[in-house]
Amino acid sequence: MNENKAYLRQKFIEFQLKIAELNHDLSEQRKGFEKKQKDFYLGLFDILDAFENIEETIETKKDQMEKSVGMLMKNISTIHKKLVRLLKAHHIAPMVFDDNKARRDQCKIVDTRPEPGIADETILKIVKNGYIDASNGAILRKAEVITVVHEKLAVTN
């Protein structure tokens, strides 16, 4: 009888070790998948940035361009919209700053300027959009922004 108990105890320990090992492997796979997914999204965000830059450049010079360039612009705009729809279908959205304030957990401040009458940390310009996974609130890429900072608060190098 003791022999059976010892055998069962040993099997129970082996099963517990196997379960712990499988849980660890699953956790590692999940981390690897999440990293690949984040890297994929970052690549898509770079493509979105490129489309936005092209559209902005063409928009400023559209009066000087031929008809064929206008058609090219429409094609580029269509590709850009499809990419945005693809991200939206996966709950990925550009960050929105309702209060127009930069928060360090959501923004990377790339430049600052003094602006009389405007509060510090007010966003003057979004240089690159930030993106968030709306399904879980995870920040996939911080927005790059230019904000207000008054001289007395400016950081010196």
Secondary structure as UniProt FT lines:
FT   HELIX           2..60
FT   HELIX           62..64
FT   HELIX           67..89
FT   TURN            90..91
FT   STRAND          92..94
FT   TURN            98..99
FT   TURN            104..106
FT   STRAND          107..113
FT   TURN            116..117
FT   TURN            120..121
FT   STRAND          122..128
FT   STRAND          131..133
FT   TURN            134..137
FT   STRAND          138..141
FT   STRAND          143..148
FT   HELIX           151..153
//
